[in-house]
Amino acid sequence: MEETALKKGDVIELTVTDFADKDSCFGRLDSGISVMVTGMLAPGDRVKALIRKVKQRYIEASAVEVTMFSSDRVEPICSYFGVCGGCKLMHISYEAQLRYKRKKVIDDLVHIGGFIDPPVHPVLPARSSCHYRNKVELSCSSIRYLMPAELTQEELSRSRDFGLGFHAPGNYEKVIDIDYCYLANEPMNSALRLTREFALANRLAPYAVKAHTGFLRNLVLRTSEHTGRLMVNLVTSWYDRELMARYVDMLVAALPDQDLTVVNNVTTKKNTVATGEQEYVVFGEGALTERLGELDFRVSANSFFQTNSSQAAVLYAEILKVAGIRPDDTVYDLYCGTGTITLYLARHCRMAAGLEVVESSLSDAAKNADLNGITNAVFFQTDLKDFHAMLQKLENYDAPGVIVTDPPRAGMHPKALETMLKLRARTIVYVSCNPSNLARDGKEISRYGYRLVSVQPVDMFPHTVHVESVACFERMDHF
């Protein structure tokens, strides 16, 4: 960056041109100097910003005023927008969100992966941009986060020693006391309201992270789009049979027409993770059944399952569409979790093998296979980083014609990526929730003689910065 008179504390003015990593946006000064500016902004906003750091190649600044609003802006419907970290794009029209997400996928493939004119299709939109989550995880804290807008008499009348909602971004102690979440459905929001009322009426002590004291830790709400059943999972520091019985009685009386199950996870660990060392089924079956396509999946309190059921079906249909599976194929599903993708593809090939390192997920996968009467799917616990160990597990099965990999957000470990490429599958379908890691791993896949055929982004999480992508690679020497 050229020498300038700009310094920390100066106010600059610029037009935001794009989103950047984390909570930043990007723009340039009239002189051409790059600026990373924080704030709930949108490309097209003209802003005044306070310089926080002057670095060699760019400036870091914080927006203090928007002097001209972007044409992509809309009014957020949620009163917690800008404080709760969940819906960072709610101030931008949904059509614009889809454009930005596609651009993010393209930019990362070009700048990180080195792809020229990558074949990225328009993003497949969600059926609904609100009330789409089938799981919402809320925290309870002894320190309520006070928002600037809460300086009214009504808000100050709430206890400052109790908060049930979401953690303020970057603050693991304080919790925003949420009345309503627009990503959850109405039964979930009713359960949230009723649980708060019950906790306050019964003076349930909220968990204090540093002191490691208190009873009520988390409220995890799950629902089935297929059956409508609501699961209420209260996470506590110990089990109180009589209290849980009264809690159930309250929920049943308040929600007489709701198909309901209630579980109580109990943990003594010094963390805020909403899983228990012990689980008590207090009311009902203790699980949900969700449907994807023509398959049913049993979802327990701590099972992993895609949090947008309708879009998960869209995602899986796209995987099947691009994979080009043949009736005599063996298909490998890496990072298979509870087997949803494995089982979805098993009906279209001779054999599907799901590979996963987490034993509990494999147990759920086997149960889901039995639930759907699928006999040509097998599941193995294996470390994908160890090629020879994986080959031993699969020595009685054919090499894969198609591999589907759906790694965690951090992407594939380099050794796991190497293991996958050694299998020399005809087609690799890479399912990614992180475009930068898709680009990084895609670059390596291409080095091994594969061609990027298509990338189909799928919007699983409207109003957030996240985008899922289905990338199809074909081995060039096979065709």
JONORKA-V711569 format. One line per field, one symbol per residue. ss: DSSP state (h for helix, s for strand, l for the rest). A space follows every 10 residues. Layout:
ss: ???
This chain:
ss: llllllllll sssssssssl lllsssssll lllsssssll lllllsssss sssslllsss ssssssssll llslllllll sllsllllll lslhhhhhhh hhhhhhhhhh hlllllllls ssssllllll llllssssss sllslllhhh llhhhhllll llssssssll llllssslll lllllhhhhh hhhhhhhhhh hllllslsll llsllsssss ssslllllls ssssssllll hhhhhhhhhh hhhhllllls ssssssllll lllllllsss ssslllssss ssllssssss llllllllhh hhhhhhhhhh hhhlllllls sssslllllh hhhhhhllll ssssssllhh hhhhhhhhhh hlllllssss slllllhhhh hhhlllllll lsssslllll lllhhhhhhh hhllllssss ssllhhhhhh hhhhhhhlls ssssssssll lllllllsss ssssshhhl
